[in-house]
Amino acid sequence: MSRYHSYINSAKDILTSYRGEEPLSSFLKKYFSANKKFGSKDRKHVAHLCYCFFRMGKVIMNISIEEKILTALFFCSTEPNDILAALKPEWNEKCEQGFEEKLLIINSSFLIENVFPWKEELSEGVDHGEFCESFFVQPDLFLRLRPGKEKIAKEKFQNAGIDFKMISSSCLALPNSSKIDEIVELDREVVLQDYSSQRTGEVIKSQISNFTPMAIGTKISIWDCCAASGGKSIMTYDLDPTIELTVSDIRESILANLKKRFLVAGIKNYKTFLADLTQESQIQDYKFQIIIADIPCSGSGTWSRTPEQLYFFEKEEIERFSSLQKRIVSNVIPHLKQGGSFIYITCSVFKKENEEIVEFIKEKLHLQLKQMKLLKGYDKKADSMFVAVFEKEL
């Protein structure tokens, strides 16, 4: 019993000192490093309690932090566990119940819909109730199998006894806690990439096909302008290894990581440059047939992976990101060739970052909208994303 009380107290200590200024995973790593008393099992339990707490957002704030931790654990649990068995045995027997039944059990009147309180800001097509419930579920770990490596990667997981689910011929879903580093070669055989992110590859592929066949000796020029660590660039290369690829990002350390990944992935012929895309003067004077803008955003479609961001988010941030996105697309789109394709991507569910930017690009930057779609992931234990494709008329 005392061990489980200790877990609750440790989680409380972390939650009262954490302010959301860095990812919770980083904060926990530092905390456990400074407190050597925690074994691996202890760290796992304490960390899980912290994540459960943030999954509830700021509902039922009128109870003690200890009680909210246990309440959050109850709502996030689909089967009995040792902590609830020791501290809330009457709840532990009911872990398999639905949300409404659990509300009656804890005798609380809070609304699940208040977990994500910005309903009016949502993009069209997002089911607010389902989206709120998704925060209580840990998303899966998704892998993209690289071309020619599909069979060997699946065999490695089978031989290691790792359970996986085939989502498509190139996409695997595994439990989030799966340890894969020692089983497959990351970036060489498989790429860690969310299911919805992989689905943007369908859009990118369709735009590449618009430029083929081309004249002998020419290549399709593609600029991944907010490349980060290069996940979409590797996917784009896998779709067509003959492309002329250029990548950029604002952070030198991120581009250094990208180069390491490209080396492992076997990508050798590409260009890279450092640029703050809010400053037009920092962008190289070159034009591209396809520009991929996986743009900085609130990340609200990924918050079930990082629920601390749900907890600390302020509504004013939506407008800040929307303004940032307008500045970036205004500076990037002039580098699109006539007849070229501009692919706008966010991992946001806010309309100011999605549909509003689409209207801005149409009206102010005079591109023609070809398609846009919300890639719902909250009903698939995946992230949710938004993608729009534009064309610059000849």
C-alpha positions as CSV (number, residue, x, y, z in Angstrom):
1,M,0.0,0.0,0.0
2,S,2.8,2.5,1.0
3,R,4.4,1.9,-2.4
4,Y,1.3,3.1,-4.2
5,H,0.9,6.1,-2.0
6,S,4.5,6.9,-2.8
7,Y,3.7,6.8,-6.5
8,I,0.9,9.3,-6.0
9,N,3.1,11.6,-3.9
10,S,5.9,11.4,-6.5
11,A,3.5,12.3,-9.3
12,K,2.1,15.2,-7.2
13,D,5.7,16.5,-6.6
14,I,6.3,16.4,-10.4
15,L,3.0,18.0,-11.3
16,T,3.3,20.9,-8.9
17,S,6.8,21.7,-10.2
18,Y,6.2,21.2,-13.9
19,R,5.2,24.3,-15.8
20,G,4.9,23.1,-19.4
21,E,8.0,25.0,-20.6
22,E,9.5,21.8,-22.0
23,P,8.1,18.4,-23.1
24,L,6.9,16.4,-20.1
25,S,9.1,13.5,-21.3
26,S,12.2,15.7,-21.0
27,F,11.2,17.0,-17.6
28,L,10.6,13.5,-16.3
29,K,14.0,12.3,-17.6
30,K,15.7,15.1,-15.6
31,Y,13.5,14.4,-12.6
32,F,14.3,10.7,-12.4
33,S,18.0,11.4,-13.1
34,A,18.1,13.7,-10.1
35,N,16.2,11.2,-8.0
36,K,18.0,7.9,-8.2
37,K,15.7,6.0,-5.9
38,F,13.3,5.2,-8.7
39,G,13.6,1.8,-10.4
40,S,12.5,1.3,-13.9
41,K,9.1,0.0,-12.8
42,D,8.6,2.9,-10.4
43,R,9.5,5.4,-13.2
44,K,7.0,3.8,-15.5
45,H,4.1,4.0,-12.9
46,V,4.9,7.6,-11.8
47,A,5.2,8.8,-15.4
48,H,1.9,7.1,-16.3
49,L,0.1,8.9,-13.5
50,C,1.4,12.2,-14.7
51,Y,0.3,11.6,-18.3
52,C,-3.1,10.5,-17.1
53,F,-3.5,13.7,-15.0
54,F,-2.9,15.9,-18.1
55,R,-5.2,13.8,-20.3
56,M,-8.1,15.2,-18.3
57,G,-7.2,18.8,-19.2
58,K,-8.6,21.3,-16.7
59,V,-11.9,19.6,-15.8
60,I,-12.8,18.9,-12.2
61,M,-10.2,21.3,-10.7
62,N,-12.1,21.6,-7.4
63,I,-10.6,18.4,-5.9
64,S,-7.2,17.7,-4.4
65,I,-4.4,16.9,-6.8
66,E,-4.1,13.4,-5.3
67,E,-7.8,12.7,-6.0
68,K,-7.6,14.0,-9.5
69,I,-4.6,11.8,-10.3
70,L,-6.6,8.8,-9.2
71,T,-9.7,10.0,-11.1
72,A,-7.6,10.4,-14.2
73,L,-6.0,7.0,-13.8
74,F,-9.5,5.5,-13.6
75,F,-10.7,7.2,-16.8
76,C,-7.6,6.2,-18.6
77,S,-7.8,2.6,-17.5
78,T,-9.6,0.0,-19.6
79,E,-8.6,-2.9,-17.3
80,P,-7.9,-3.3,-13.5
81,N,-4.4,-2.2,-12.2
82,D,-2.5,-2.5,-9.0
83,I,-2.7,1.2,-8.0
84,L,-6.4,1.4,-8.2
85,A,-6.7,-2.0,-6.6
86,A,-4.8,-0.7,-3.6
87,L,-6.2,2.8,-3.3
88,K,-9.6,2.7,-5.0
89,P,-10.7,-0.9,-5.1
90,E,-14.4,0.0,-5.8
91,W,-13.2,1.8,-9.0
92,N,-10.8,-0.8,-10.0
93,E,-13.6,-3.4,-10.6
94,K,-15.3,-0.9,-13.0
95,C,-12.4,0.0,-15.3
96,E,-14.0,-1.6,-18.3
97,Q,-17.0,0.7,-18.1
98,G,-17.7,3.6,-20.5
99,F,-17.3,7.2,-19.7
100,E,-20.9,7.9,-18.7
101,E,-20.9,4.9,-16.3
102,K,-17.6,6.0,-14.8
103,L,-19.0,9.5,-14.2
104,L,-21.8,7.9,-12.2
105,I,-19.3,5.8,-10.2
106,I,-17.2,8.7,-9.2
107,N,-20.3,10.8,-8.6
108,S,-19.1,13.7,-10.7
109,S,-21.1,15.9,-13.1
110,F,-18.2,17.1,-15.3
111,L,-18.7,17.0,-19.0
112,I,-16.3,15.0,-21.2
113,E,-16.7,17.8,-23.8
114,N,-14.9,20.2,-21.4
115,V,-11.7,18.3,-21.8
116,F,-11.1,20.2,-25.0
117,P,-12.9,23.5,-24.4
118,W,-12.3,25.1,-27.8
119,K,-15.1,23.5,-29.7
120,E,-16.0,26.7,-31.7
121,E,-12.4,26.8,-33.0
122,L,-12.4,23.3,-34.5
123,S,-12.0,22.5,-38.2
124,E,-15.1,21.3,-40.1
125,G,-15.4,17.5,-39.8
126,V,-14.0,17.1,-36.3
127,D,-16.4,15.3,-34.0
128,H,-15.9,17.2,-30.7
129,G,-17.2,14.5,-28.4
130,E,-15.1,11.7,-30.0
131,F,-12.1,14.0,-30.1
132,C,-12.4,14.7,-26.3
133,E,-12.7,11.0,-25.5
134,S,-9.6,10.3,-27.6
135,F,-7.4,12.1,-25.1
136,F,-7.9,9.3,-22.6
137,V,-6.4,6.8,-25.0
138,Q,-2.6,6.4,-25.6
139,P,-2.0,6.5,-29.4
140,D,-0.3,3.6,-31.2
141,L,3.2,3.6,-32.4
142,F,3.2,3.7,-36.2
143,L,6.0,2.6,-38.5
144,R,6.3,3.1,-42.3
145,L,8.1,0.2,-44.0
146,R,10.5,1.4,-46.6
147,P,10.3,0.1,-50.1
148,G,12.0,-3.3,-50.5
149,K,12.2,-3.7,-46.7
150,E,8.6,-4.7,-46.0
151,K,9.1,-8.4,-45.8
152,I,12.3,-8.4,-43.7
153,A,10.9,-5.9,-41.2
154,K,7.7,-7.9,-40.6
155,E,9.7,-11.1,-40.2
156,K,12.0,-9.4,-37.6
157,F,9.0,-8.4,-35.5
158,Q,7.4,-11.8,-35.9
159,N,10.6,-13.5,-34.8
160,A,10.9,-11.2,-31.8
161,G,7.4,-12.0,-30.8
162,I,6.2,-8.4,-31.2
163,D,2.5,-7.9,-31.8
164,F,1.7,-5.6,-34.7
165,K,-1.3,-4.8,-36.9
166,M,-1.1,-4.2,-40.6
167,I,-2.8,-0.9,-41.4
168,S,-1.7,-1.0,-45.0
169,S,1.0,-2.7,-47.1
170,S,3.6,-0.3,-45.8
171,C,2.2,0.8,-42.4
172,L,2.4,-1.1,-39.1
173,A,0.7,-0.2,-35.8
174,L,2.3,-1.4,-32.5
175,P,1.5,-0.7,-28.9
176,N,3.1,2.6,-27.9
177,S,5.4,1.0,-25.4
178,S,7.0,-1.4,-28.0
179,K,10.8,-1.5,-27.9
180,I,11.9,-1.6,-31.6
181,D,15.4,-0.1,-31.7
182,E,17.1,-3.5,-31.3
183,I,14.7,-5.3,-33.6
184,V,14.8,-3.2,-36.8
185,E,17.0,-0.6,-38.3
186,L,15.3,2.8,-37.9
187,D,15.4,4.9,-41.0
188,R,17.1,2.2,-43.0
189,E,14.3,-0.4,-42.8
190,V,11.4,1.4,-41.1
191,V,10.6,5.0,-40.3
192,L,8.8,6.1,-37.2
193,Q,5.9,8.0,-38.7
194,D,2.3,8.5,-37.6
195,Y,-0.5,7.0,-39.7
196,S,-2.0,10.3,-40.7
197,S,1.5,11.6,-41.6
198,Q,1.9,8.6,-43.8
199,R,-1.4,9.3,-45.5
200,T,-0.1,12.7,-46.6
201,G,2.2,10.6,-48.8
202,E,-0.8,9.8,-50.9
203,V,-1.2,13.5,-51.7
204,I,2.4,14.0,-52.3
205,K,2.5,11.0,-54.7
206,S,-0.4,12.3,-56.7
207,Q,1.4,15.6,-57.2
208,I,4.6,14.0,-58.2
209,S,2.7,12.0,-60.8
210,N,1.4,15.2,-62.3
211,F,5.0,16.0,-63.5
212,T,5.7,12.6,-65.0
213,P,6.7,11.6,-67.6
214,M,9.2,14.5,-68.0
215,A,11.9,15.2,-70.5
216,I,14.8,12.8,-70.4
217,G,17.5,14.0,-68.0
218,T,15.3,16.3,-65.9
219,K,14.2,15.8,-62.4
220,I,11.2,17.0,-60.4
221,S,12.3,19.8,-58.0
222,I,10.8,19.5,-54.6
223,W,11.4,21.8,-51.6
224,D,10.4,20.5,-48.1
225,C,10.6,24.0,-46.6
226,C,9.9,23.1,-42.9
227,A,11.7,19.8,-43.0
228,A,12.3,19.3,-39.3
229,S,14.1,16.0,-38.9
230,G,13.1,14.9,-42.4
231,G,10.4,12.3,-42.0
232,K,8.3,13.6,-44.9
233,S,11.4,14.1,-47.0
234,I,12.4,10.5,-46.6
235,M,8.8,9.5,-47.5
236,T,8.9,11.7,-50.6
237,Y,12.3,10.2,-51.6
238,D,10.8,6.7,-51.2
239,L,7.9,7.7,-53.5
240,D,10.4,8.8,-56.2
241,P,14.2,8.5,-55.6
242,T,14.9,10.5,-58.8
243,I,13.6,13.8,-57.4
244,E,15.8,16.9,-56.9
245,L,15.3,17.4,-53.2
246,T,15.9,20.6,-51.2
247,V,15.3,20.8,-47.5
248,S,15.4,23.7,-45.1
249,D,14.6,24.5,-41.4
250,I,15.1,27.3,-39.0
251,R,17.1,25.2,-36.5
252,E,20.7,24.2,-37.3
253,S,20.6,21.3,-34.7
254,I,17.5,19.9,-36.4
255,L,19.1,20.0,-39.8
256,A,22.1,18.2,-38.4
257,N,19.8,15.4,-37.2
258,L,18.2,15.3,-40.6
259,K,21.6,14.8,-42.3
260,K,22.3,11.9,-40.0
261,R,18.9,10.3,-40.8
262,F,19.5,10.8,-44.5
263,L,22.8,9.1,-44.3
264,V,21.2,6.0,-42.7
265,A,18.3,6.2,-45.2
266,G,20.7,6.2,-48.1
267,I,19.7,9.7,-49.4
268,K,22.8,11.3,-50.8
269,N,21.8,13.8,-53.5
270,Y,20.0,16.7,-51.9
271,K,20.5,20.4,-51.0
272,T,20.0,21.9,-47.6
273,F,19.9,25.5,-46.2
274,L,19.1,27.2,-42.9
275,A,16.3,29.8,-43.0
276,D,13.8,31.6,-41.0
277,L,10.9,31.5,-43.4
278,T,9.3,34.6,-41.8
279,Q,12.2,36.5,-43.3
280,E,11.9,36.5,-47.1
281,S,15.6,37.6,-47.4
282,Q,16.8,34.3,-45.9
283,I,15.2,32.1,-48.7
284,Q,17.4,31.1,-51.6
285,D,16.4,32.5,-54.9
286,Y,15.2,29.4,-56.6
287,K,11.9,28.0,-57.8
288,F,10.4,24.6,-57.4
289,Q,7.8,22.4,-59.0
290,I,6.5,21.1,-55.7
291,I,6.7,22.8,-52.3
292,I,5.8,20.8,-49.2
293,A,5.0,23.1,-46.2
294,D,4.5,20.9,-43.1
295,I,4.2,24.2,-41.3
296,P,4.7,25.1,-37.6
297,C,1.4,24.9,-35.8
298,S,-0.3,24.4,-32.4
299,G,0.1,20.6,-32.8
300,S,-3.4,20.2,-31.4
301,G,-4.0,17.1,-33.5
302,T,-1.2,15.4,-31.7
303,W,-2.1,16.3,-28.1
304,S,-3.2,12.8,-27.1
305,R,0.6,11.9,-27.4
306,T,1.6,15.0,-25.5
307,P,-1.4,15.8,-23.2
308,E,0.6,18.3,-21.2
309,Q,0.2,20.6,-24.2
310,L,-3.6,20.3,-23.9
311,Y,-3.4,21.3,-20.2
312,F,-1.2,24.4,-20.7
313,F,-2.6,25.6,-24.0
314,E,-4.1,29.2,-24.1
315,K,-6.6,30.1,-26.8
316,E,-4.6,33.2,-27.8
317,E,-1.9,30.9,-29.2
318,I,-4.2,30.0,-32.1
319,E,-4.1,33.5,-33.5
320,R,-0.3,33.6,-33.0
321,F,0.2,30.4,-35.0
322,S,-2.3,31.6,-37.7
323,S,-0.3,34.8,-38.2
324,L,3.0,32.9,-38.3
325,Q,1.6,30.6,-41.0
326,K,0.4,33.5,-43.1
327,R,3.9,35.1,-43.0
328,I,5.6,31.8,-43.9
329,V,3.3,30.9,-46.9
330,S,3.5,34.5,-48.1
331,N,7.3,34.2,-48.3
332,V,7.5,30.6,-49.6
333,I,4.8,30.6,-52.4
334,P,6.7,33.1,-54.6
335,H,9.3,30.3,-55.0
336,L,6.8,28.0,-56.7
337,K,7.1,27.6,-60.4
338,Q,4.2,28.3,-62.8
339,G,2.1,25.2,-62.9
340,G,3.6,24.0,-59.7
341,S,2.0,22.4,-56.6
342,F,2.0,23.8,-53.1
343,I,1.1,21.2,-50.4
344,Y,0.1,22.8,-47.1
345,I,0.1,20.5,-44.1
346,T,-0.6,21.0,-40.4
347,C,-1.1,18.6,-37.4
348,S,-3.7,21.0,-36.1
349,V,-7.5,20.7,-35.7
350,F,-8.1,24.5,-35.5
351,K,-9.8,26.1,-38.4
352,K,-7.7,29.3,-38.1
353,E,-4.6,27.2,-38.9
354,N,-6.4,25.1,-41.6
355,E,-9.4,26.5,-43.5
356,E,-8.6,30.1,-42.7
357,I,-5.1,29.7,-44.2
358,V,-6.6,28.0,-47.3
359,E,-8.8,31.1,-47.9
360,F,-5.8,33.3,-47.3
361,I,-3.7,31.5,-49.9
362,K,-6.6,31.6,-52.4
363,E,-7.4,35.3,-51.9
364,K,-4.1,36.9,-51.1
365,L,-1.6,34.6,-52.9
366,H,-3.8,33.7,-55.8
367,L,-3.3,29.9,-55.9
368,Q,-6.0,27.6,-57.1
369,L,-7.2,25.1,-54.5
370,K,-7.2,21.6,-55.9
371,Q,-8.2,19.6,-52.8
372,M,-8.2,19.8,-49.0
373,K,-9.0,17.2,-46.4
374,L,-9.0,16.6,-42.7
375,L,-7.1,13.4,-41.9
376,K,-8.9,12.2,-38.8
377,G,-6.7,10.1,-36.5
378,Y,-8.5,10.4,-33.2
379,D,-10.7,7.4,-34.1
380,K,-7.7,5.3,-35.1
381,K,-5.3,5.9,-32.1
382,A,-3.4,8.2,-34.4
383,D,-2.7,11.9,-34.8
384,S,-5.1,14.2,-36.7
385,M,-3.8,16.3,-39.6
386,F,-4.9,18.7,-42.3
387,V,-3.7,18.8,-45.9
388,A,-4.5,21.1,-48.8
389,V,-3.1,21.2,-52.3
390,F,-2.9,24.3,-54.5
391,E,-1.7,24.9,-58.0
392,K,0.0,28.0,-59.5
393,E,-1.7,28.5,-62.8
394,L,0.5,28.7,-66.0
